[in-house]
Structures are given as structure tokens and as C-alpha cells.
Amino acid sequence: MPKEVRPTEYAIRVTPDLEKLTFTGSETVKFKAEKPVSKIVLNALELEIASASVDGQALPKKAIALNAGEQTLTLTLPNEMAAGEHELALKFSGKINAQGQGLFFARYQEEGTDQKKIMLGTQFEPTDARRMFPCWDEPSFRAKFQLTAVVPEKFMAVSNMPVEAETKGEGGKEVRFGLSPSMSSYLVVLCAGELDSIEMEQDGVKLRVVTTKGKAEMGRYALESGAKILHYFNEYFGVPYPLPKLDLIAIPGGFGGAMENWGG
């Protein structure tokens, strides 16, 4: 990926459609151009781009080019863009898959009932954040992330940072999470479903085990062990865990085995 343009902060909004297994999204990305450029190149895969604008100026459709082979989105600017700080706005859509790549769904039978349920999860490592939102999807491109998800009202949504606000609306609720520290795109996480949790606090950090309904107590050992491990490493390294919370999330089907999303 070209290094002349680097993101500094993303504000992403995603609205999944669980019936159609699709999603729509929008994002505003603050970025810095190290030198004058005439194109912006970032990653996107299996997404459709509805619109794009740079510094408030809409780009024509012909200036928006997706390359499936290279997994890139190239935006050709009408004029050379000066070095410095700028802002990119995109609207896009994609599919929710069953393969555990990008934004995926998992079907399961709820504990103690015969009800079939569905939940959402993400798996972005190594290079699948680009399947949920256009981004500079290489570990060296670090930025802050603020995620908002619109989910069914009975769903609990989890991401890297704590929930800042929930707003009820037609067809569900909007859940806004706090702004993360600067990190790589593959560490972003979103899980949502009819979930339960158990929690405790260790060294000022809120720890939770998050499961599907009826299974939270099965995570008691993991919760207590997680608290001990967190305290041990805080003492060992002399560097406190930097986030306000740490969620251990159990997803039906075991996609990927495990994933080290920061904070969740």
C-alpha cells in the first residue's frame, strides 16, 4: 500500500440486516497526506461503494474504482491534494458471510430451549477488516476507531471500547462505542446477539465473559483466571493494561479458535 496517505481516526457506522444477511455502512476517516497526492488508495473487498467525498467535495462515480484482485479502492481526485490533514467520507454496503471472514453470522440453538438463534461476529485477522469497511488494512497503518452499530433492540453489542450511548429507534437501537487508542485495523471487533455476561473488576479494569444466553456461568473459570492473569502481567511488566475493560467473548462454532481483539 502507498505510504503517502495515513489514516489517523475512523468513525464507522454499520447497520446489519439479519434477514437479508447484508449490511450498509458509512464512515468518516481523518487522514494525513505526507506530500501532495492525486489519488487515495485503501483496501476494500466484496464491498459496493455508494458514494465518496474528500474534504466535503463529492467524487464522481468514474473517480471511484474497486479492484477485486488487488483488494483495493482507488479514489482519483479532481485536483492534486496538498500535504496535510484531510477528511474522507464513504458510504458502502456488503454481505454478512458464514465463513468467519469480516462480518459473519453464526446460527445456534439457545441453551435450555429449542429456539434457533443468530448472532454476529467479526474476524479481521489477517486482512479481513476490508470486508466490513474500507480501510488501510495493514498493521503498520494505525489509527483510532469509533464504532457505531445499529442492532435489534434485544441484542447486546460488544466492541473494543465500552458503550458510550444507546439510542432506540425504528427497527432496533443504535449503539455507540467509545474512541479506541491508536491500533491496527485487524484488531477492531464487533459482536452482537442475545447475549449474557458475568463480570468482575481487577486493577481498575472491568472484566467480562460474554456468551449466548444461558451459558454465562460456564465462563466463571475463564473470568477468574483472566483476572489473575491480568494482574500478574500488570505487575510483571510494570505497565498497566491501557483499556477500561476486557471482554472474553465465546462465539458458537469456534471461528478462528481465538482472536486477540484489543479489549474484546
C-alpha positions in Angstrom: 0.0 0.0 0.0 1.2 3.5 -0.7 2.5 5.2 2.4 2.0 8.8 1.4 -1.5 8.8 3.0 -2.1 7.6 6.5 -5.3 7.4 8.5 -5.5 8.9 12.0 -9.1 8.4 13.1 -12.1 6.4 11.8 -15.8 7.0 12.7 -17.7 4.0 11.4 -21.4 3.2 11.4 -22.7 -0.2 10.4 -26.3 -1.4 10.1 -26.7 -5.2 9.6 -29.8 -6.7 8.0 -30.2 -10.2 9.6 -32.9 -11.2 7.2 -31.1 -10.5 4.0 -27.6 -11.1 5.6 -26.3 -7.9 4.2 -25.2 -4.6 5.8 -24.9 -0.9 5.0 -22.3 1.4 6.4 -20.8 4.8 6.4 -17.5 6.2 7.7 -15.6 9.4 8.1 -11.8 9.0 8.1 -9.4 11.7 9.2 -6.1 11.2 7.4 -2.8 12.9 6.8 -1.1 13.3 3.4 2.7 13.3 3.8 3.0 15.0 0.4 0.7 16.3 -2.4 -1.2 13.4 -4.0 -3.7 12.9 -6.8 -5.1 9.5 -5.7 -6.1 7.9 -2.4 -5.6 4.1 -2.3 -7.0 2.0 0.5 -8.3 -1.6 0.9 -11.8 -2.9 0.2 -13.1 -6.4 -0.6 -16.5 -7.6 -1.6 -18.0 -4.1 -0.9 -20.0 -1.8 -3.0 -19.2 1.9 -2.7 -22.3 4.1 -2.9 -20.5 7.5 -2.6 -17.2 9.1 -1.7 -16.2 12.6 -0.8 -12.9 14.2 0.2 -12.9 17.4 2.3 -16.7 17.7 1.6 -16.3 17.5 -2.2 -18.2 14.6 -3.7 -16.3 12.5 -6.2 -18.0 11.3 -9.4 -18.6 7.6 -9.9 -15.9 7.4 -12.5 -13.4 8.5 -9.9 -14.2 5.5 -7.6 -12.5 2.3 -8.7 -12.6 -1.1 -7.0 -10.0 -3.7 -7.9 -11.1 -7.2 -6.6 -7.7 -8.8 -7.5 -5.7 -6.2 -5.6 -8.4 -5.8 -2.9 -8.2 -2.0 -3.2 -10.3 1.1 -3.6 -8.8 3.9 -5.6 -10.2 7.4 -5.4 -9.0 9.7 -8.2 -9.1 13.3 -7.0 -10.2 16.2 -9.3 -7.1 18.2 -8.3 -3.9 17.4 -6.6 -4.4 17.4 -2.8 -2.0 19.3 -0.7 0.0 17.8 2.1 -1.6 18.0 5.5 -4.7 16.8 7.3 -7.9 15.9 5.3 -11.2 14.0 5.7 -12.7 11.2 3.6 -16.3 10.2 3.8 -17.7 6.9 2.3 -21.0 5.1 2.1 -20.9 1.4 1.3 -22.6 -2.0 1.6 -21.6 -5.6 1.8 -22.6 -9.2 2.7 -22.6 -10.9 6.1 -21.0 -14.3 5.5 -20.9 -17.7 7.2 -17.2 -18.3 6.7 -15.8 -16.3 9.6 -14.2 -13.6 7.4 -15.0 -10.0 8.0 -18.5 -9.6 9.4 -20.1 -13.0 9.8 -23.1 -14.7 11.3 -23.4 -17.8 13.5 -26.6 -19.8 14.0 -27.0 -21.8 17.2 -29.6 -23.4 19.4 -30.3 -21.4 22.6 -29.3 -23.2 25.8 -32.3 -24.8 27.6 -34.7 -24.1 24.7 -35.4 -25.4 21.2 -35.1 -22.0 19.7 -32.8 -21.3 16.8 -30.9 -18.0 17.1 -28.4 -15.9 15.1 -25.6 -13.7 16.3 -23.0 -11.5 14.6 -19.2 -11.6 15.0 -16.1 -10.3 13.2 -12.8 -11.9 12.3 -10.5 -9.4 10.7 -7.1 -11.2 11.1 -5.1 -11.2 9.0 -6.6 -9.0 6.3 -10.4 -9.0 6.5 -11.3 -5.7 8.1 -11.6 -4.6 4.5 -14.6 -6.8 4.1 -16.6 -4.7 6.6 -15.4 -1.2 5.9 -12.9 0.4 3.5 -9.6 1.0 5.4 -5.8 0.9 5.3 -5.8 -2.7 6.2 -2.2 -3.4 7.0 -0.8 -3.5 10.6 1.6 -0.5 10.0 -1.4 1.8 9.4 -2.6 2.6 12.9 -5.5 4.8 13.8 -8.2 5.5 16.4 -11.5 3.8 15.8 -15.0 4.9 16.9 -17.7 2.3 16.0 -21.4 2.6 16.0 -23.7 -0.3 15.3 -27.5 -0.5 14.7 -28.7 -3.8 16.0 -32.1 -5.4 17.1 -33.3 -3.9 20.4 -33.0 -7.3 22.2 -29.3 -7.6 21.1 -26.3 -6.8 23.2 -23.5 -5.3 21.2 -19.8 -5.6 22.2 -16.7 -3.9 20.7 -13.2 -2.9 21.8 -14.4 0.0 23.9 -17.3 0.4 26.4 -20.7 1.6 25.2 -20.9 5.4 25.3 -24.6 5.7 24.3 -27.6 3.7 23.2 -30.5 5.2 21.3 -33.7 3.4 20.5 -35.1 3.9 17.0 -37.3 2.2 14.4 -36.2 -1.4 13.8 -33.6 -1.5 16.6 -31.2 0.5 18.7 -28.1 2.5 17.8 -25.1 1.6 20.0 -22.1 4.0 20.0 -18.8 2.8 21.4 -16.0 5.0 22.8 -13.0 6.0 20.8 -10.2 3.5 20.9 -6.5 4.1 21.2 -4.5 4.1 18.0 -4.3 0.5 16.7 -4.3 -1.7 13.6 -7.5 -2.3 11.7 -7.4 -6.1 12.2 -7.9 -5.6 16.0 -11.3 -3.9 15.6 -14.2 -6.1 16.8 -18.0 -6.2 16.8 -20.1 -8.9 18.3 -23.9 -8.7 18.7 -26.6 -11.1 19.7 -28.9 -12.2 22.5 -26.1 -12.4 25.0 -25.4 -12.9 28.7 -22.4 -11.9 30.7 -20.7 -12.2 34.1 -18.2 -9.7 35.3 -15.7 -8.6 37.9 -13.1 -5.9 38.4 -9.3 -6.3 38.6 -6.8 -3.4 38.9 -9.5 -0.9 37.9 -10.4 -2.8 34.8 -13.8 -4.3 34.1 -13.6 -7.9 33.0 -16.5 -9.8 31.5 -17.1 -13.2 29.9 -19.8 -12.8 27.2 -21.7 -15.8 26.0 -25.0 -16.7 24.4 -28.0 -16.8 26.8 -27.9 -19.5 29.5 -24.1 -20.2 29.2 -22.5 -17.3 31.1 -21.8 -19.3 34.3 -19.8 -21.8 32.2 -17.3 -19.0 31.8 -16.7 -18.5 35.5 -13.3 -20.2 35.4 -12.2 -18.1 32.4 -13.3 -14.9 34.2 -11.4 -15.7 37.4 -8.4 -16.9 35.5 -8.4 -13.8 33.3 -8.4 -11.5 36.3 -5.4 -13.3 37.8 -3.5 -13.3 34.5 -4.2 -9.6 34.0 -2.9 -8.7 37.5 0.1 -10.9 37.0 1.2 -9.2 33.8 0.4 -5.7 35.2 2.9 -6.5 37.9 5.4 -8.4 35.7 5.8 -5.7 33.1 5.2 -2.7 35.3 2.8 -1.4 32.6 -0.9 -1.3 33.4 -3.4 -2.6 30.9 -4.4 0.5 29.0 -8.1 -0.1 28.2 -11.0 0.4 30.6 -12.4 -3.1 30.0 -11.6 -6.6 28.8 -14.2 -8.9 27.4 -13.8 -12.6 26.7 -16.4 -13.4 24.1 -17.5 -17.0 23.4 -18.9 -17.4 19.9 -20.8 -20.6 18.8 -18.8 -22.5 16.2 -15.3 -21.5 17.3 -14.5 -19.4 14.3 -10.7 -18.9 14.2 -10.2 -20.7 17.5 -9.3 -17.4 19.2 -8.6 -13.8 18.3 -6.7 -11.1 20.2 -9.0 -8.1 19.5 -7.9 -5.4 21.9 -10.4 -5.1 24.7 -12.9 -7.6 23.4 
